[in-house]
């Protein structure tokens, strides 16, 4: 019950923050009020579903609802509901878009309801998750009802939590200590491996001409707000997504198949680097190399803490440093 109360408290905080952020952003970007009002309920609904995987008690309650086919069907419904809430009201609903959305959602939601868990099934599932996420599919499906209103983020948030819940509830992996708030020990380990990465990652980035240092041209108070904001955005979206799938699932599966945790870490890091080839200009080998090296340190943090959250901290710190001082 304590975890349930934490979930509800977190949800209220997120809803409040999302409502305020929507109002401020719509005022700054001159977004018509009807569009903002039409979009907000979809994001508030998505917040419920997005938070669910991060709370063990909520996951257990979901697992008690019924067998795998029923849970897969419920995941499918939760994935399309936010789209059906906003698309008709913003004028972006298209039957072809809905069918495309439903097709990929059904594939992900029912994957482990139809297919027995095995290394090949896991690798193909990860390929599906990565391919859809990296494609332009959500831009095409969700559309843009007004300037500065990119609704593809709604689809990406949906895709992240759908994949995570499918793995947790239908694939049934051992608890990887997954969640949104790291413990004190996880913070310490995550920061430690970030510091270990800095000289190595800096040397690799220099030799492959990956990026050049530039100081942010901002007033101190703006930078003071930008740094934690950027870090939390990466911690709770990008790092959460990538560390769950590459460390909690892929690294573990490979370690078991190769009978070696270090071999699993190295291969998972290699694949993690290759997943970044598409960034900006394909094939971006510089980014892939730096990404592969950084993946080793994320994987080490995961092994040291036996926790996805520690790897998330390392990952978010690395990406925040890159985005603020090198990108």
Phi, psi and omega in degrees: 000327179299317180294323178297318178295322177297319178299312181294321178296315178299320180298317179298317179298314181295317178300316180297313180297319180295320180294316179295316181297320179297316180296312182296314182296318181295326177290317181294320185263007180055043178279131181303138182303320179300325178291314179299318181293326180288327185276324187305314181302325179295319179291324178293322175295316180298327178300320178300308184292324183291325181285334187307313182297338184279359182235116185301320181294324178292319178298318180295320178297320178295319181296334181279357183288337181161191181288177184301315180301319180294316180296322177296321178294320178295321176297320178299313180298317181295332182285326184265342182301310179303321178297316181290338177285317186266324189299312178297327183281335179262357180077018182256003181290130173225133182301319180296322179294318180296319179296318178297317178298314181297323182296311182290325179295316178299319180299315181287317184292322184263001184308304184275356170278332182261327189247135179289133180302130178198165184299321179295317179296320179295316181295321178291323177296315177298322178296319177297312181300313182293316183298315180292317182296320184278346180282179177262018186300316184290329173299320181287322184286311189275336175071189182220096185291342180200159175305140179070015176241086180265107184272000178299332178299328177297319178291321181292319176299318177300315185294322179298305186287331176297312180297318181295315180293325177297319179291314181295309190275325186253329176273331176058067176274158174300151183300118179266016183054061183262142176172183185267333185246110178293150173282172179301317179296320180292322174300314183298313181292318179299316179293321181300314181285336170296315178294323176297323183289325190308307181293322180291309180297322178297318179295316180297314180299323179293314185289334178261006180056048184286316184199160177243145181291140171213136180279136177300130180267069182227155172295154187301323183287328175291320178295322179297330176276325184291319184299303179295326178296315178296316181300312182293324178298316179289322181299315189265357177235285186296307182294319178302313181295305187289322181289326177297310186283322183276330181258303185295327181255294189297310182299320178294315181298315180293322178299319178292318181292325182264358180056036180200124178295321181291322177296319177298320179297314183295313182293318178297322179293322176298314179293325176299316177297315181297331179295343180265005179300328185282350185297125181058264185253112178283137354271123182269081184294327179298314180294322180297319180295310179297320178297319178296318178295315179297325179300328177298317181288325174297317180294323177294320177297320178298315180293320182295315183269346189054043187209133174296326184297323178295317177296324177298319180297311179302312182300311183295323178294318180297312183291323177298317178300316181294314183293324183276330189239352184225334185292000000 
